Amino acid sequence: MRKKLSRRSVLGASLGAAAATLARPYIANAAATTASVWWTQGFVREEDVSFQAAVAAYEKASGNTIEQSLIPFAPLMQKIVSALTSGDVPDVMSHDIAEQAVVPQNAWNDKLIDLSDVVESQRAQYHPTALLASQYYNNVTKKRAFYMVPYKTAVLPFHIWNSMVEKAGYKLSEAPRTWDAFWDFFKPMQKILRDNRQRGVYALGLQPTTNGPADGNNTFHHFMIANGGNDIVTKDGKPHMDDPKVRDAVIKALTYITTAYKDGYVPPGALSWSDADDNNAFHAKQMIMDLDGTISTEVALLSNKKIEEYNDVVTMGLPLDNAGQKMPAELGVGGAFVPKGAKNPEVAKEFLKYLIQPQVVNEYLKNGLGRWLPAMPELVKSDPFWLDPKDPHRAAYTREGLLEPTVPNYPVFNPGYAEANAQQIWGTAAADVIKEGMTPQAAADKALKRLGDILAKYPIAQS
């Protein structure tokens, strides 16, 4: 039986240690000075409060001042791009999708400071995928280095309205354990629920969007991986567009996504969804299930005191792939970076060394309601908060992200993939099938050629 939680019990577990004295932080003996920091505004208020508390603790311990700016997701991306283009930059920048959209090209163009010394201070603690996902290729030095300091991670779990499943006469325990069959399991529920006066409900939270910036790409990549296409770009930065296995995986991914859409199992507006739109549709119970990054869907309910709905949603990790094998999740790695031109890079590094201390970063993420996972597996093994069986969401999310197989996002291997993501190549391919009448095979070949042309602009001399 799934145990239900009150908001008080969850917040108590999360915030109880906030007043405790942390271990002595890493602080260099340097003259007091100021560093400017740009950070992504949280999806819920608790994330911002937690970050501000971490900053205040650092300031108290160091005597330095952090001029912090918490900026919403989309405006922050625009601000970062503008700053890196003009050269008028802060000392530290972080963005939730920086590892996919900012760091790859700017490391390639030698616009970022090597932060290897910061990462090395906690290297033994990091998840191997987090380390791999923080090393980017510099086309000037012709080598990889840590241009991003990882401090949080996330994966895409499934979010499911259990009451809707049961109202349709099904049980989640009956769901098949392979990828396509798992998605198919929800399709018959749509007609049953509509016949019971839920006329606007759809079965699937698929995102064949050409809008982005991240969710449509992430959804497609999971279908591609489920069909054996993970080697589309390998660790050496080499593309494999001509690999028959990759092409077959892309075709199968496009076929499933576009067929489900054309058969009416996906909200029509999904073709132009932005990253927040699926959350809104799920909260409105417009769809039975969704595949989406982090547990923002759930923590928003908790933060807004919608406890009954919080307990109704089920968070599930990934099923097996279509071959019946364990399927690796794409591990999104959130990190901070220091641009060249920063006025106080040493203070920037000192602040980041402080933040990534295990106890410090663990409290920071916990007090943000656990929306983001640590980048350090030992933290989730030693702190019962993360695997608490009483919580209906965090344990499944944590296991998927830090205890099950994971792979990095492709832009870390070749920055051209970040450019391709920005162009929404996979969403465009889906639209070619849905709106233009192309076959999945033709759309796949068009997308793979375009992707190959982009990646060819970024030759990697060494891995």
CORLINUR-V350246 format. One line per field, one symbol per residue. ss: DSSP state (A for helix, B for strand, O for the rest). psi: psi as a letter, one per 20 degrees, with the letter a starting at -180 (. if undefined). A space follows every 50 residues. Layout:
ss: ???
psi: ???
//
This chain:
ss: OOOOOOAAAAAAAAAOOOOOOOOOOOOOOOOOOBBBBBBBOOOOAAAAAA AAAAAAAAAAAAOOBBBBBBBOAAAAAAAAAAAAAAOOOOOBBBBOOAAA AOAAAAAAOOOBOOOAAAAAOOAAAOOAAAAAOOBBBBOOOOBBBBOOBB BBBBOBBBBBBAAAAAAOOOOAAAOOOBAAAAAAOOAAAAAAAAAOOOOO OBBBBOOOOOOBOOAAAAAAAAAAAAOOOAAABOOOOOBOOOOAAAAAAA AAAAAAAAAAAAOOOBOAAAAAOBOOAAAAAAAOOOBBBBBBBOOAAAAA AAAOOOAAAAAABBBBOOOBOOOOOOOOBBBBBBBBBOBOOOOOAAAAAA AAAAAOOAAAAAAAAAAOOOOOBOOOAAAAAAOAAAAOOOOOOAAAAAAA AAAOOBBBOAAAOOOAAAAAAAOOAAAAAAAAAAOOOOOAAAAAAAAAAA AAAAAOOOOOOOO
psi: pppqqqhghghghgihihiqprqoropqnqqpaqqpppqppqhqhhgghg ghhgghhggghhirponqoopqfghgggggggghghinqahpqqqhkhih iggghhggjkjqppkhhghhhjghiqphhhghjjoqpoigikrqrnjpop iqrqrorqppohhhghhijrphiiprjqfghgghhighhggghhikjmhj qqgplqmlqjgbhhgggggghhhghhjkkhkhprhjjpqlhjohhgghhg ghghggghghghijjpphihhjqrhihhgghghjkiqhrqoqqakhgghh gghjkmhghgihpppqaqaraijjqppqqpopoprqqoqpiphmhhhggg ghhghjpghghghghgijjkhqqrjohhgihhoighkoihpjghgggggg hiirqqqrqhhhhpihhhggghilghhhgghhgghijqqhgghghgghgg ghhghiimpohq.
//
